[in-house]
Structures are given as C-alpha cells and as structure tokens.
Amino acid sequence: MTRNSGKSSAIGGLICIIGCASAAAQGASPPPAVTVAPVVTRQVAQTGDFIGRVTAINKVDIVARVAGFIEERNFTEGQQVKKGDLLFRIEQDTYKAAVDQQRANLARAKATEVNTALQLERGKELVRNSNIPQATVDQRAADDAAAKADVMQAQALLEQAEINLRYTEIHSPIDGRIGIATFTEGNLVQPSSGTLATIVSQDPIYVIFQVSERDVIAYKARVAKSPDKTPNVTIHIKLPNGTDYEHPGLSNFLDVQVDANTDTVAVRATVPNPDGLLIPSGIVGVTTERGAPQSALVVPQSAVQLDQAGHYVLLVDPTKKVELRRVTTGVERGRNIVITDGLKEGELVIVEGIQKVRPGQVVTATTAPGN
C-alpha cells in the first residue's frame, strides 16, 4: 500500500511538472515584431536652407482702354485662360458708328484731293499761256497740298476709330489663371475704372529667396572651381504643409546689389508648376545644393526620434536585441535624413514598431520593402 502510494505520488508530480511547463510555454508572449531598414550610403550634396516667396513670372492687370458698358464677360473666375481668349466685350455700337463716320470723312477728303490735283494741273497749263497769273497756280498748289494733308488726317482718324473699336474686345495677353472680376455685365467702365481682373501665369513659376553675402561669396568660389563654370544652382522646395515638392528648380538670377535693410541678396529660381501647387505670393522652404554630391550615411526619417537629450535611433543588433543609439543628423533628402555620426553602414534601424519596444528587448525584425 505504501509502495503504490509513493509510485502514484511520483507519477502525479511528473504530470504536474509537464503540465505546468506546458502552461508556462503557452502563456509566454512572442517577441514583438518590428520593421527595420539598413543604414545605407548615398551621394548627398551639402545644402543651405532659406525661406522663399513664390512669384508669378507674368502678371497682368486687365483694364479697359475705352469707355462703355460691359456687354459680355466670357470667363469663369479662377479658370485657366489662353493668350488671345476673349475676356470682356464692351458695347460696340458707338465705336462702329465712329468708324463709319471716319470712313466717310476719308472718302470726302480723297475726293477733294482729286479735285485740287486737277485744278493744279489745269492752272499749270494756263499759266504757260499767260491766261492766269502765277499767284493763282501757287494758290492751287497750296490747296492741293492742304487736301493731301486732310486725307492723311482723315486716314489717321479712321485708324484711331478702328483701334477704339478693337479695344471694345478685351483679350487675354498671356496664358495663366484669371482671378476675381471686379466689374460684371452692365457696368460702365473706362480707363480710370482700374483693374477689371488679374491674370497670373502658373507654369513655370518663380521662387525668390534671400541669401547672405557670405553665401554669395562661397557660391561664386564654387562656380569658379567647377569644371563647367555653370552659375545655376539646383533648389528643392518644401511646401507649407511640410511635404517635399517633387519638382526641383534652377536658379537663373542673382541680384546686382545688397538689400541695405536686410544685408542680403535676392536669388531667383524657376520652378516647374504643372499642378498649380505653388501659388503666387505664397511662402515656401528652399533648400539649395552646395557643391558636388558626396557620400553620406542615410536612414529613413521615421527611424530618427527626438527627446530632451537629442536625436536617437533604435537599432536591432545581431542578437535580435534592441539598442538605443545617439546620432548626429544632417540634411533631409526626401524621406531620408543624413546621419553624420553614431551609425555604421549596414546596421539595422527600426522604422516601424518603435513605440512597442524598449532597449535590451528581443524582437522579431522584418526588413522594410525596397531595402
């Protein structure tokens, strides 16, 4: 009885050990999963950051050149217009009548000129035979000259009347986007009425930013040392919402004098604007490239964190443990950021799942797509 009881106790203890181990195994949570990306080397140019203002290359204030009531407005405010598109039509009846009147005046002047020319020729024949005095011929010559002048004057008045008639149709002088119409159909307008609407060109567009004299001197030194001596500088735009603008620009003008109020020099760049994201008079961030690209370590921006001590990244070491590493950051390039100190090429930094891990913890790492 005692022997069997001891045997039963041993079997029960073994079952308990196995069961408890199984329960512990089932209760243990798996290592947290994170996504990592390797530290890579890329060619990156040194940059400078500035604040720029977007400016339209062409801006036209549409004004009336003749007086009259607006009969038509042939655009929708905010739409794209092409050069030559009809924008406004001013009533034309008065100007058409003026053209007809000047055509009649021109015809009368030409008829008078024909008559004075004939009288002059007859006078020349008569004076040869002494039938009329020379003074009469001289007067007829003067009348003929005056008639010719009247024809020229009538022709000029007709041309002016035709110009005024053409001015009743106001066409767009440029391609661009048209703004608010300050006068609607039925309103009386004249040259003193001011702007009827404003058109600004959209693509390409200018970005103007201010740089220091030191930047200008360094820029000129780089140009002098460059093989092609090109004065153009590539710029990159950061939109007001913090995103990077996909189209780089190219500088095309450096101001000829320093602004006495700011001690800076204006730089202008031309930037493609096919989607109209850059709006004239808007403020954008400007990053300029300084010199030829050089090798630098880069990581995704999502890997870099910031606390009171500065920037850091969490990386996964060869033993699958999380390590906190302090880093020194450089310029941003798209979705990447340059690391000037603290990392080595090939190390794996965590880009997703940072919030659910801590240093020293074992994790399951998956490499991000494209890396």
KOLPATOR-623386 format. One record per residue: x, y, z of N, C-alpha, C in turn. Coordinates in steps of 0.1 Angstrom, whole numbers, plus 5000, padded with zeros to 4 digits. Layout:
<rs>
XYZXYZXYZ
...
</rs>
This chain:
<rs>
500849885000500050005000500950125000
501950135008502850245009503650264996
504050144991504850144978504050204967
502850154965501950204955501650354956
501450394969501150544971502350624967
503550574970504750654966504850664951
504550554945504650544930503650644924
502450644930501350734924501750884926
502450904938502851044940503851094930
504751004927505851034917505251064904
504250974900503650994887502851124886
502151154898501451284898502351404898
503451394904504451504904504951524890
505251414883505751434869504751494860
503451454862502351514854502251664856
502351694869502251834873503351924866
504651864867505751934861505551954846
505151854839504851864825503751964822
502651954830501552044827501952184830
502652204841503052344844503952404834
504952324829505852374818505052404806
504052314802503252344790502452474792
501852494804501152614806502052744806
503252724811504152844811504552874796
504752764788505152784774503952854767
502752814770501552874763501353014767
501753054780501453184785502553284781
503753244776504853334772504553404759
504553534759504253614746505453604737
505253604724506353604714507053744714
508253754709508953874708508153974699
508154104702507354194694508054204680
507154234670507654244656507954384653
509054414646509354544642509854544627
509854654621510354664607511554754608
512654704601513954764601514354804587
515254894586515954934574517354954576
518254914566519654924568520155064566
521155104573521855224571522655214558
522455304549523055294535523855424532
524755404523525555524518524955574505
524755704504524255764492525055894489
524955934476525656064473524656174476
525156264485524356374490525156504489
524556604484525156734483524956814496
525956894499525756994510524657094507
523957134516522757224513522757344523
521957444518521657554527520157574527
519557614538518157634539517757774540
516657814533516257954532514757954532
514158074533512758104531512558174518
511658124510511358184497509958224495
509758324486508458364482508158334468
506958274465506558234452506058354444
506558374432506258494424505858444410
504758504405504458464391505458534381
505758454371506658514360505958624353
504758604350503958714343502658744351
502458864353501158914360500659034352
499459024348498859134340497459174347
497359304349496159364354495359414341
494159354339493359384328492559514331
492659614321492059734323491259774310
490259854311489559904299490360014293
490460014279491160124272490260224266
488960184266487860274261486760274271
485860374270484760384279483560314273
482660254281481460184276480960094287
479760044284479159944293479559804289
479859714299480259574296479059494291
479159444279478159364273478359214277
479559164277479859024279481059004288
481058904296482158854304482358704301
483358674294483458534288484458444295
484458454309485358364316484758334330
485158224336484858194350485958234359
485758304369486758344378487558224383
488858234382489758124387490158024376
489558034364489857944353491157974346
491757874339492857894331492457954318
493158054314492958124301494158124292
493958124279495058124270495258264264
496458284259496658414252495758424240
495058544239494158564229492658534232
492458474243491058444247490258574250
489058584245488158704247487658694262
487958804269487558814283486358904285
486459024280485259124281484959174267
483659214265483359284253482459404258
482959524254482259654257481359684246
480259744248479259774238479959854226
479659804214480459854202479659944193
478359964195477660044185478260184183
478560254194479060394193480460394185
481260284187482560284181482460244166
481460154163481260124149480760244141
479960324148479460444141480560544139
481460554148482660644147483560594135
483660464134484460414122483760454109
482460434109481760464096481960614093
481860704103481960844101483360884096
484360824102485760854097485960794083
485360684080485460634066484860734056
483760794060483060894051483961024050
484561064061485461184061486661154052
487161034053488360994045487961004030
486760944026486260954012486161094008
485561184016485361324012486761394010
487661364019489061424018489761374005
489561244002490161193989489561263977
488261283977487561343966488061493964
488161563975488761693975490161693969
490961593973492361593969492361573954
491461483948491361463934491061593927
490161673932489761803926490861903926
491561913938492662013938493861973929
494061843928495061803919494761833905
493461813900493061853887493262003885
492762083895492862233893494262273892
495162213899496562243899497162223885
496862103879497362073866496862163855
495562203856494962303847495662433848
495862473860496562603862497962603857
498662493857499962493852499962513837
498962453830498762463816498462613812
497562673820497062803817498162913819
498962883829500062983832501062993822
501262873814502262873804501862973792
500462983790499963073780499663213786
500063233798499763353805498263393806
497463283807496063303808495563333823
496463283832496163313846497463353852
497463433863498663473869499363353877
500663373880501363263887500863253901
500363363907499763353920498663263922
497863253911496663163911497163013911
498262983904498862853904499362823917
500062913923500662893936499562863947
498462933946497362903955496762763953
496662723940496062593937497062483942
498362513941499362413947499162403962
498962523968498762513983497462443986
496462463979495162393981495362243980
496162203969496362063967497161993979
498162073983498962023995498062014007
497162114009496262104021495261984019
494861964007493961844005494661714008
495861704004496661584007496861564023
497061674029497161674044495861634050
494761684045493461644050493161494048
493661434037493561294035494361214046
495561264048496361194059495761204072
495161324075494461334088493261244089
492461244079491261154079491661014080
492760974074493260834075493660804089
494360894096494760874109493560864119
492560954117491360944125490560814123
490560764111489960634108490660524115
491960524115492760424122492560434137
492460554142492160564156490760514160
489860534151488460484154488460334153
489160274144489260134143489960074155
491060144160491660094172490760094184
490060204185489060214196487960104195
487560074183486659964181487259834186
488459804182489159684186489259674202
489459794208489659794222488359754230
487259754223486059714229486059564232
486859494226487059344229488459334237
488359284249489559274257489959134258
491159104252491658964251492758944261
492958814265494058784274495358804267
496358874273497658894267498658784270
498258694280499158584284498358464287
499058344288498458224294498558234309
497558194316497558204330496258174336
496158204349494858184357494358324360
493058344357492458474359491758474373
491758594379491258604393489858664393
489458734403488158784405487858894396
486758894390486259014381485659124390
486259244389485759354398484559424392
484259394379483159454373482359344365
481059344366480159254360479459314348
478759234340478059284329477059394333
476959494324476159604326476759724333
477959704338478659824345479359904334
479460034337480160134329481660134333
482460104324483960104327484660204317
485860244322486660334314488060324319
489060384312490460364316490760394331
489960494336490160524350489460434360
488760334355488060244364488960144372
490160134367491160044374491059904368
491559804376491659664372490359604371
490059544359488859464357489059314362
490259264361490659134366492159124364
492759024371494159004371494458864366
495458844357495858714352497358694357
497558574363498958544367499358414360
500558404355500958284348501258174359
501158054356501257944366502457854364
502757824352503857724349504657764338
506057784340506657774353506457894362
507057894374506858004383508258034390
508358154395509558204402509458174417
510558144423510758144438511958234441
511658334449512758434452513058424467
514358404470514758394484516058484486
516258514499517358604503518558514508
519758554504520958484509521858584514
522758544523523758644529524958664519
525658774522526858804514527858684514
527958624526528858514528528458404519
527158374518526758264509527058304494
526958424491527158464477528658454474
529558484483530958474481531358324480
530758244488531058094487530558044474
529358084470528858034458529758074446
530158194445531058244434532358164434
532858134446534058054447533857914441
532757854444532457724439532257724424
531657824419531457844404532857854397
533757934403535057944397535857814397
535657734407536357604408535657494400
534457514396533657404389534257394375
534257274369534757254356533957324345
532657324346531857384336531457534338
531857584350531657724354530157764353
529357664355527857694354527457774366
526657884364526257964376524957924382
524257824376522957784381523157684393
522157704402522157624414520757544414
520857414417519557344419518957374433
517657394433516957414446515857314447
515557284460514457194463513457274472
512157254470511157324477510457234488
510157294499509357234509508057314511
506957244508505657314508505257354523
504257444524503857484537503357374546
502857264541502357154549503557064553
504757094550505957024554506356914544
505656894534506056784524506956844514
507756754508508756794497508056814484
508356914477507756944464508656854454
507956784445508656684437509456744425
509256874422509956924410511057024415
512356984412513457084416513457204407
513957304412514157434404515557464401
515757564393517157604389517257754390
518257804397518457954398518758014385
518258134383518558194370518958344371
518958394384519258534386519758564400
520858634401521458684413521358834413
520758894423520559044422521959114422
521959234417523159304414523559394426
522759394437523059474448522559414461
523059454472522659404485521559494491
520559434496519459504503520059564516
519959704516520559774527519759744540
518559704540517759684552518059544558
518359444549518559314555519959254553
520759334545522159284542522159154535
521159134527521059004519520959034504
521158934496521058944482519958854477
519058904468517958824463518458724452
517958604453518258494443516858454438
516858434425515558394418515758264411
514858174413514858044406513558014399
513757944388512557904380512157764384
510957734387510457604392509257564384
509257434379508057384372506857384382
505657414377504457414385503257354377
503457234372502357184363501057154370
501057134383499857104390499257224398
499957344397499557464404499657454419
500557374424500657364439501357494444
502157554437502857674441501957794437
501557874447500657984445501358114446
501258204437501958334437501758404451
502858454456502958534469502958434481
502958304479503058214490504458194495
504558144507505858124514506257974513
507457944509507957804509509357794515
509757674519511057654523511957624510
513157674510514057654499515357584504
515757484498517057414501517857424488
519057474489520057484478521157384480
521557334468522757234468524057314468
524957284476526257344476527357254473
527857264461528957184456528457044451
529456964447529256834442528756734453
527956634449527456544459528656464465
528556424478529556344485528856224492
529556124495529056004502528656034516
527455994520526956014533526055894537
525955874550525055774556523655834557
522655754552521255804554520455694559
519355734566518355644572516955714569
515955634569514555694568514255784579
513555894576513255994587512455934598
511655824595510855764605511655694616
512955674613513855604623514355694633
514455824630515055914639514055974649
514355964662513556014673514256124680
513456204688514056324695513456324709
514456344718514056364732514856484738
514856494751515556614757517056604755
517556484753519056474751519456484737
518456484727518856504713518256394705
518856374693518356274684518856134687
518056034684518555894687517755804677
518255684676517555574668517655454676
516655364674516655234680517055134668
518155054671518554954661518554814667
518554724658518454584662519854524660
520554474670521854414669521854274664
522954214662522954074656522253974665
522154004678521453904687519953934688
519454024679518054054678517554144690
518554204697518154284708518154434704
517254514710517154654707518154734714
518754824707519854914712519555054709
519655144719519455284717520755354713
520755424702522055484698521855634695
522655724702522555864699523255894686
522655984678523156014665523156164663
524056204653524056344649523456354635
522456434633521756434620522256554611
522056534598522456634588521156684581
521356694568520256754560519156644557
517956684554516956594549516956584534
516756464529516656434515515456354512
514356414508513156344506512656274519
512456144519512056074531513256024539
514456064536515656014543516256134550
517156104559517856204566519356164568
520256254566521656224567522156204581
522956104584523456084597524956104596
525456204604526856244603527756174614
527056124624527856054635526855964642
527355844646526655754655526255624649
526355604636525955484629526955434619
526855314616527755254606526855194594
527455184583526755134571526354984574
525154954571524654814572523954784585
524054874595523354854608521854864605
521054794613519554794611518854884621
518254984616517455074625515955044623
515255064634513855034635513055154628
512255124619511455234612509955214615
509455094620508155074624508054994636
507255024646507154954658508055004669
508555124668509355184678508655204691
507455234691506755264703506455144712
506555024706506254904714507454824719
508654884717509854814722510654904731
511654844737512554914746513954864745
514954934748516354884747516554764755
517254664749517554534756516554434753
515454464747514354364744514654294731
514354164731514554084720513254104711
513554114698512454144688512554054676
511454054669511453984656511554094645
512554094637512754204627512454164613
511754254606511454234592511954354584
512754324574513254434566512154504558
512154634558511154714550511354684535
510254684528510254664513511154774507
511854734497512754824490514154844496
514354774507515654784513516454644514
</rs>
